[in-house]
Every structure is written in structure tokens, then in C-alpha cells.
Amino acid sequence: MTFAEGFGTEGRAGFFDDVGTVRDVLQNHLLQTVALLAMEPPISDSADAYRDEEVKVLRQAKALDPADTVLGQYVGYLDEPGVAPESRTETFVATTLYIDSWRWAGVPFHLRAGKHLPGNATEAVVELVRPPRLLFAGSQAGVPEANRLHFRLGHSDGVTMKMQAKVPGQEMRTQEIALDVDFDVALGHRRAAYERLLSDAMLGRRHRFAREDTIDEEWRIVDPLLRRDSRPRPYYQGTWGPDGADDVAGGHWHTVTLK
């Protein structure tokens, strides 16, 4: 899961320096998205039924381990007005979350977020398990990539399924193809996120608003990262974070759609 911003603090360095990326993005945006992806279907369409399933997932999530985490700070951050000269505030985080449940035990949820990355993106990529036997994979074909679902959020939102299809001809090999749905094209114009939130607030719809027990669980999950005393690793603006960030996701992160 990637939450990338192609810009810095945008004049808010004095505020951000007391917050950091873990509090600003990971604790709320990313963990809320994890809950949406991993939760079971609610028993009804009521707000509490929806939020019961959400908090159930988070209660089963293990607290984040600093050993599975890379924190970074972009070069030039210390020169911004309002930033403490020796600030250890992170502008980038990459970590792995585990949910200790029957459905998700052993499945890693790789999360990253940061400022001054190559562009803007909010995207969750679900990599499906490869089948035990590959039908279209001859001895010379190599191992095909796993099928994937890309959930694009925020801008150009929609869903892309990247799957393997057999290449025409006699050879038993596959090629990746993409089945894409753009929500703007398929569904037409929709209200902006804050318009929807304000409308829900006025109508008393609570589905989009986190409940207190949900927030408590989110803070429990990120608390070990907030207690660390190490300096974040430096990274250059326009890159995907500091050295070691790719190792968090097993050597590489899936490509996401940038704006």
C-alpha cells in the first residue's frame, strides 16, 4: 500500500515537525485502508455494524515492529522554516503489518508513505497467491508474475486487474495484460471527498468517521514506532525513500499510478 506525495511540507513545516509521517498518514489513512481491505462483510448496513468489523481487524493486528520498519527524512527538510535544527521527524515510513487472524495469518501488509516522492498516489495492490500448478508455463517460459488487483484511491480512482494471459501461438508462455476500470468514466462525476464528509456529518451518517475504539487500536499499532529514538535515514527528493526501503517489501514495491 502506497501513500505518496510529490511535494514537501508546503509551508506547514512548523506543524509537521511535531507530527511526522507516522502520525500524519500511517496511523489514520493507511490503517483505515487496511481495515477496509481486510475486514469481513458487516452483518447490516448500519454504521456500527460496519465499524464493528473494522475494529475487529485492527484488534487482531500486531503492533508494528521497528525492526521491520524504515524511517526516512528527505534531504533539505532541516533547512525549512519552522523545523528544529536537529529534528528527527520522519518524512517517510515503510513498514510491514501482520494481522493475526484465521484469514490473514502469515500475510504481510507492506505499507509506505512519504513526502517528496516521485509523484502523488494512493494505491493498494493485492498480489494473489500463485496456483500450485501453472497451466501456461512451458519449460522455457519462466515463472509468470502473480495476478494483482490495483485499487487506485484519491485521484484517477478505479480498479485495475493485472493478470497473465497465454500468448497466441504454440509456445506455452504468458504475458501480463491489464483490465482497467476508471470510476470517472464508468460512474460519471462524483462529489469531492470533503463534500461527502460534510454531507455525512450534516445527515448524521457515521460510516466514514472512525469510532473511538478504532482510533485506540490504531495508536496501539503505531506506538512502537513513536517510541524509537534513532535518526531517520536521509533520502533525496524525487526518489522512493532511503536505502533499505525496498527491503521492507521483499526487495521491490509494485509500480503505482502517479499523478
N, C-alpha and C positions, 0 to 999 in steps of 0.2 A: 504494500500500500504506500503510495507516494503523495505527499502534500508539498509541492514545490512552488516557491515564489522566486520570480526572476528579479526581484528588487530587494533593497535593504530595509532599513527601519523607517524610511520615508518621513524624516523629521520627528519620529517618535522614539528616538534613542533613549531619552531620559526615562520614559515609561518602560520601554522594552528591557533596559538593563536591569531592572528589578524583577523581571518576569522570566525571560528566556523562552526558548522554543518548547521545552518540555511542558511548562505551564501554559504557554500561549496556544499550542496546537495539539501536542500529543495527548495531554490529559483529557481534552474535550473532543475536538474534531475527530482525531484518529480512533480513539477508543469508542466513540459513538458509532463510527462507521463499522468497526469490528463487531460491535454488538448487533448491528443491523444485518451483517453478513452471516453471523454465527448463530443467531437466536432461532428458537423453534417457533412455529406458527402460533400466534395468540389464540386463546380459546374464544375470543369475541373481538368486535371492532372497537371496544371501549379503550380509552386512553390507559387505564390502569392495567388492563389485560396485556396491552402492547408493552407497557413499561415493566410489567412483571417478568416477561420473557427477556427483556433487555438486561435487567439487573441480575437475572439468574445466570446469564452467560458471564457477566463481569465477576460475579462471586466465585465462579469456577476458574477464573483466570489467575495465574500465578503472578506474584509481584515481579516486576521487571528486574533482571539481573544485570548489574553494571558490567559483569564480565562478558555479556552478550550485547553490549552497547558501545557505540562510538559517538562521542560528542565532539562537535567542531565549532570553530569561530572563524568567520571569513576575515582575510587579511584586509585591514583598513577599518575594521569595526572600532578599534580602540581610539581612532582619530576622530570619530564622530562626536559632535557636541552632545554633552549630557552623559557620556559613557565614562565610568570610573577608569582612571589610568591603568590599573592592574585588574580590570574586570575579568572574571572567569565565567561570565554569562555565555551560554551556548547559543549559537545561531543555527545549529544543525544537530540533528539527532538521528541515528539509525539504530534500531534495536529489534529484538525478536520476542514476541509474546507467545506464551503457551496456555492453552485452556485445558484444564484437567477434567474433562468430561468424557462420557462414553463415545460421543460423536467425534470429538476433536482431539482426543489424547494423541500426542505424538505429532500433530500437525503444526508446523511453525507458521506464525503470522509475522512476516517481516514488515516493519514499519519504518518509514523515513520521512523527515520533514526538514525544511531549511530555507534560509534566505540567500539571495544572490546565487541561485542555482541557474541552470541553462534556460529556464523559462517557467511559465506558470502551468501547473497541472494538479488536479486532484483525481486520482485514479486508483482503483483497486483491481488487481489482477489475480484471478483464481486459476491456478495451474491444476489441471485434473490429473488423477493418477493414471499412469500408463497401464494398458491392459497387460495381462500376463503373457499373451502371445500376440505378436504384431503380424497382422494378416498381409499387409503390403510392405514387406521388408525383406527383399532378397539378400543373398549373401554379400553382394557388393553395394547394397543400398545405404548401409549405415543405420544408425538408430534415429528414427524420426523424433521431432520435438513433441512434447506433450501438447494436447489440446488446451486452449486457455480461453477464459472469459475476461474481457476487459470492461469494467464498469467505469465510465467517464462521468465525473461529477463536477458541478460548478460552471464550467464553460464547455461548449460543444458537447453537452452531455448526451449520453446514449450508451449503447452496449455493442461491443464487437466480439464475435467469437472467432478465434483463430484456430483452425483445425487442419488436419492432414487429409489430403485427397490424393488418390492414386493418379500418377502422371499417365496420360494416354500412351498406349503402345505396349510392347511386350515386356518391358522392364518392370520388375516388382519394386517400385520405389514411389515415394510420396513427395508432395510439395505442399507448403503451407498456403492456405487461402483464408481470406477474411470475409465473414458475413457481418455486415455493419448496419446498425440502426442509429440514425441521428434523430433525437427526440424532437428537435425543432421542425424537421422535415416531416416526421411521422405524425406529430401531435399538434403542430401549429404553435403559435405564440403562447407563452405561459408567463405568469407574473414572476417578478424577481423574488429572490429568497426572502429579503426583508419585508416585501409586500405580503408574502404568505404568512410570515411570522406575526406581523402586525394584525392581519386579518384574523388569525387564530386566537391571538390574545383578546381581541375585542369580542370574538364569538365564544370564548371560554373553551376552545379546543386545546387540550393539553398534550396531544400526541407528540408535538415537536419540541416540547420542553422537558428537560431532564428532571427526574424526581430526586429528592434529597438522598435516598439510599443509593441511587445510581451514582451520584456525584461522590459520595463517600467511598464507594468501591473504586472509582477512577483514581482518587487521590491515594488510596492504598496501593494500587498497582504501580503508580509512578514514584511513590515515596522513596524507594532506594536510590533512584537517580538524583533526587533532590538533596540527598544527604552526602553525595560524593564531594570531595574536596580537591579533585585534580583539575588541572587546567585543560580546557578543550584543545583539541588538535587544530592547527591552522589549515585553512584551505583557501584557494584562490577563487575570486568571484567568477561566476560563469562555469564552474565545474560542479561535479556531483558529490562534493563534500571532501573530507580529508582522507588521507591514506587509511586503509582498513575498513572504510565504509562498505565496500563491495563484499568483504569477507563476512559481514553480518548476514548477507543473503546467500551464502554459499559460493561466493565468487563473482556473482553478477546479479543485477536487478533487471527486471523486464523493461523493455522500452515503453515509454508512456507518450501520450499525445500532448505536445506542448503548445501553448498559446504565446 
